[in-house]
């Protein structure tokens, strides 16, 4: 125990001294002209987020707007929020290219997003534009949505089956509706060949990740140190990520195999049977993409 205390102290003391020096003797030329924000302690950061989570963001913002005006920075990253519609128009329309990108990604976000290669995490650039265009053109267009009518009927049958099992009992319908919508999204992503056991595994994996995301936030604070102090939490995060890969990669591989087989049949002028493939899934569209090389920010 004493050895660990010595190691941790040797890591923390220089950083604390540097932070205190910066606090007592701040640079006269700040690198950023940021909006006002709550006081940030050296090393620790903003104490506000030690007591509250981002689930309390709305009341926190109302309090900050009353203190600082229509624009406020809530963390040291920074994370800037604006309440005035004219300032929002100026930032997002008149200066859209300047503010188009996301804040630098935290390390846990990189882990769970395949190093920012998802549409909701990719940096503003060729990869994000490619993913956005693919989702808009291939999935959200009218003809593609119409082609999912078979899946919607399938999901409706699942919903009716689930509700019929509770005949005569009080039912919280919202839970069954959520499950039905989840089934619909899974079929849109991976096709209509998944059975309910596979969907249940995907649901469990996604729920496990979402329920633990907030608990993993502490790992973003000095990752080199937290990998020692919270090595069990780091191990759990990496295990959850591995579980996702073990679950999704076989599904993606299977879709790739079916796609190649169908292409081969087309080249050989063979007829594809009606039962072999019903819809073009989101994974199918991603398999055709060629990502651009771009510098990470």
ChimeraX attribute file (.defattr): number of C-alpha atoms within 10 A of each C-alpha:
attribute: neighborCount
match mode: 1-to-1
recipient: residues
	/A:1	5
	/A:2	7
	/A:3	8
	/A:4	11
	/A:5	10
	/A:6	11
	/A:7	10
	/A:8	14
	/A:9	11
	/A:10	11
	/A:11	13
	/A:12	13
	/A:13	11
	/A:14	11
	/A:15	13
	/A:16	14
	/A:17	13
	/A:18	13
	/A:19	16
	/A:20	15
	/A:21	12
	/A:22	12
	/A:23	12
	/A:24	9
	/A:25	9
	/A:26	11
	/A:27	9
	/A:28	6
	/A:29	7
	/A:30	8
	/A:31	7
	/A:32	7
	/A:33	7
	/A:34	14
	/A:35	16
	/A:36	15
	/A:37	19
	/A:38	17
	/A:39	13
	/A:40	14
	/A:41	13
	/A:42	16
	/A:43	15
	/A:44	10
	/A:45	16
	/A:46	17
	/A:47	13
	/A:48	14
	/A:49	13
	/A:50	10
	/A:51	7
	/A:52	11
	/A:53	11
	/A:54	9
	/A:55	9
	/A:56	10
	/A:57	12
	/A:58	10
	/A:59	10
	/A:60	15
	/A:61	19
	/A:62	13
	/A:63	11
	/A:64	20
	/A:65	16
	/A:66	9
	/A:67	13
	/A:68	14
	/A:69	15
	/A:70	18
	/A:71	20
	/A:72	22
	/A:73	19
	/A:74	23
	/A:75	17
	/A:76	15
	/A:77	10
	/A:78	15
	/A:79	14
	/A:80	16
	/A:81	16
	/A:82	16
	/A:83	14
	/A:84	11
	/A:85	10
	/A:86	9
	/A:87	14
	/A:88	16
	/A:89	12
	/A:90	11
	/A:91	16
	/A:92	13
	/A:93	13
	/A:94	11
	/A:95	12
	/A:96	12
	/A:97	11
	/A:98	10
	/A:99	12
	/A:100	14
	/A:101	14
	/A:102	13
	/A:103	14
	/A:104	11
	/A:105	15
	/A:106	13
	/A:107	15
	/A:108	19
	/A:109	16
	/A:110	14
	/A:111	13
	/A:112	20
	/A:113	15
	/A:114	13
	/A:115	15
	/A:116	18
	/A:117	16
	/A:118	15
	/A:119	17
	/A:120	12
	/A:121	18
	/A:122	22
	/A:123	23
	/A:124	16
	/A:125	14
	/A:126	14
	/A:127	20
	/A:128	21
	/A:129	14
	/A:130	15
	/A:131	19
	/A:132	15
	/A:133	12
	/A:134	18
	/A:135	16
	/A:136	10
	/A:137	13
	/A:138	19
	/A:139	20
	/A:140	12
	/A:141	11
	/A:142	10
	/A:143	11
	/A:144	15
	/A:145	12
	/A:146	11
	/A:147	14
	/A:148	21
	/A:149	12
	/A:150	13
	/A:151	19
	/A:152	19
	/A:153	12
	/A:154	16
	/A:155	21
	/A:156	17
	/A:157	13
	/A:158	17
	/A:159	19
	/A:160	12
	/A:161	11
	/A:162	14
	/A:163	16
	/A:164	11
	/A:165	9
	/A:166	10
	/A:167	9
	/A:168	8
	/A:169	9
	/A:170	7
	/A:171	11
	/A:172	9
	/A:173	10
	/A:174	9
	/A:175	9
	/A:176	16
	/A:177	13
	/A:178	12
	/A:179	18
	/A:180	21
	/A:181	15
	/A:182	17
	/A:183	27
	/A:184	20
	/A:185	17
	/A:186	19
	/A:187	24
	/A:188	20
	/A:189	17
	/A:190	20
	/A:191	22
	/A:192	21
	/A:193	14
	/A:194	13
	/A:195	10
	/A:196	11
	/A:197	9
	/A:198	14
	/A:199	16
	/A:200	14
	/A:201	13
	/A:202	18
	/A:203	15
	/A:204	12
	/A:205	16
	/A:206	13
	/A:207	11
	/A:208	12
	/A:209	16
	/A:210	11
	/A:211	10
	/A:212	13
	/A:213	14
	/A:214	12
	/A:215	11
	/A:216	18
	/A:217	13
	/A:218	15
	/A:219	21
	/A:220	16
	/A:221	15
	/A:222	11
	/A:223	16
	/A:224	11
	/A:225	15
	/A:226	16
	/A:227	15
	/A:228	12
	/A:229	14
	/A:230	15
	/A:231	13
	/A:232	12
	/A:233	16
	/A:234	18
	/A:235	12
	/A:236	14
	/A:237	21
	/A:238	15
	/A:239	12
	/A:240	18
	/A:241	18
	/A:242	13
	/A:243	12
	/A:244	17
	/A:245	13
	/A:246	11
	/A:247	15
	/A:248	14
	/A:249	11
	/A:250	11
	/A:251	17
	/A:252	17
	/A:253	13
	/A:254	13
	/A:255	19
	/A:256	16
	/A:257	12
	/A:258	15
	/A:259	16
	/A:260	12
	/A:261	13
	/A:262	18
	/A:263	14
	/A:264	12
	/A:265	13
	/A:266	12
	/A:267	9
	/A:268	9
	/A:269	9
	/A:270	11
	/A:271	9
	/A:272	13
	/A:273	9
	/A:274	7
	/A:275	7
	/A:276	10
	/A:277	15
	/A:278	15
	/A:279	19
	/A:280	20
	/A:281	22
	/A:282	19
	/A:283	17
	/A:284	19
	/A:285	16
	/A:286	15
	/A:287	13
	/A:288	10
	/A:289	11
	/A:290	9
	/A:291	13
	/A:292	11
	/A:293	8
	/A:294	10
	/A:295	7
	/A:296	11
	/A:297	10
